[in-house]
Amino acid sequence: MAQLATGLTVLTAPGARIHGMTANAFTSVSLDPPLVLCCVSHTARMHAAIKEAGCFAVSMLGADQEELARYFADKRRPTGAAQFDTVDWVAGPHTGAPLLSGSLAWLECEVTEDYAGGDHSIFVGRVLSSLRITRQRALVFYNGGFHRVA
Ligand SMILES: Cc1cc2nc3c(=O)[nH]c(=O)nc-3n(C[C@H](O)[C@H](O)[C@H](O)COP(=O)(O)OP(=O)(O)OC[C@H]3O[C@@H](n4cnc5c(N)ncnc54)[C@H](O)[C@@H]3O)c2cc1C
């Protein structure tokens, strides 16, 4: 899988377990209705956060957001709302989940299905809103490293 170049997202969930996590296991599923999916490890705090909230938001990362991708993949970051203290964000109008400023695009999703997938869960989300923010270059993960679309 390291040979498959992917985009990068930060998934976020609102509420009592407000949380964010870097994820590249994210893709579109259906156009009508608009569905996407993300795969989240059972052991990640993000798993319980999405389960409890029943929704999640997606910030698609741009070329200059590698630092954010690294931060939200680092288990030493603060927990709860404190992890967003050093990050610019706004609350999603539909879910309240953090949407990271400077991203390429945002989605807000309501979880419609939750499938078992080995040590991950596959959360299918119905897209409640989508917004393209900027047209800057994308951040890409490939062969274990961060890259930018030329
Ligand atoms: C490019 C990239 C893409 C990624 N894509 C995905 C993805 O699609 N789906 C996905 O689920 N993850 C993905 N990850 C991993 C994920 O971003 C990190 O594991 C992140 O820290 C999980 O956040 P969390 O707070 O939800 O879980 P955390 O609480 O940070 O836990 C993460 C892992 O660390 C372990 N852990 C936590 N605390 C400790 C501790 N004190 N000592 C030892 N181990 C500990 C947990 O058991 C768990 O396995 C990706 C990471 C990168 C860099």
The ligand as a Gaussian input file, in Angstrom:
#p B3LYP/6-31G(d) Opt

LIG

0 1
 C        0.045000       9.590000       6.718000
 C       -0.768000       8.926000       7.799000
 C       -2.005000       8.373000       7.502000
 C       -2.768000       7.742000       8.502000
 N       -3.988000       7.227000       8.177000
 C       -4.719000       6.608000       9.130000
 C       -6.012000       6.073000       8.804000
 O       -6.496000       6.193000       7.689000
 N       -6.704000       5.456000       9.803000
 C       -6.203000       5.303000      11.067000
 O       -6.885000       4.720000      11.925000
 N       -4.980000       5.823000      11.407000
 C       -4.257000       6.466000      10.467000
 N       -3.037000       7.002000      10.796000
 C       -2.547000       6.879000      12.174000
 C       -3.155000       7.918000      13.098000
 O       -3.113000       9.215000      12.529000
 C       -2.375000       7.960000      14.446000
 O       -2.302000       6.674000      15.002000
 C       -3.046000       8.885000      15.418000
 O       -2.193000       9.143000      16.541000
 C       -4.334000       8.298000      15.947000
 O       -4.907000       9.282000      16.734000
 P       -5.769000       8.948000      17.990000
 O       -5.597000      10.059000      18.938000
 O       -7.167000       8.714000      17.537000
 O       -5.192000       7.632000      18.615000
 P       -4.035000       7.618000      19.693000
 O       -4.654000       7.648000      21.033000
 O       -3.003000       8.622000      19.375000
 O       -3.482000       6.154000      19.493000
 C       -2.743000       5.834000      18.305000
 C       -2.053000       4.498000      18.516000
 O       -1.074000       4.629000      19.514000
 C       -1.334000       3.713000      20.578000
 N       -1.027000       4.443000      21.815000
 C       -1.693000       5.473000      22.347000
 N       -1.099000       5.921000      23.471000
 C       -0.024000       5.138000      23.659000
 C        1.016000       5.084000      24.618000
 N        1.073000       5.939000      25.647000
 N        1.979000       4.151000      24.483000
 C        1.940000       3.277000      23.439000
 N        0.994000       3.276000      22.483000
 C        0.038000       4.190000      22.597000
 C       -2.791000       3.345000      20.450000
 O       -3.028000       2.010000      20.940000
 C       -3.024000       3.416000      18.956000
 O       -2.661000       2.228000      18.322000
 C       -2.267000       7.657000       9.819000
 C       -1.023000       8.214000      10.124000
 C       -0.287000       8.857000       9.133000
 C        1.046000       9.470000       9.476000

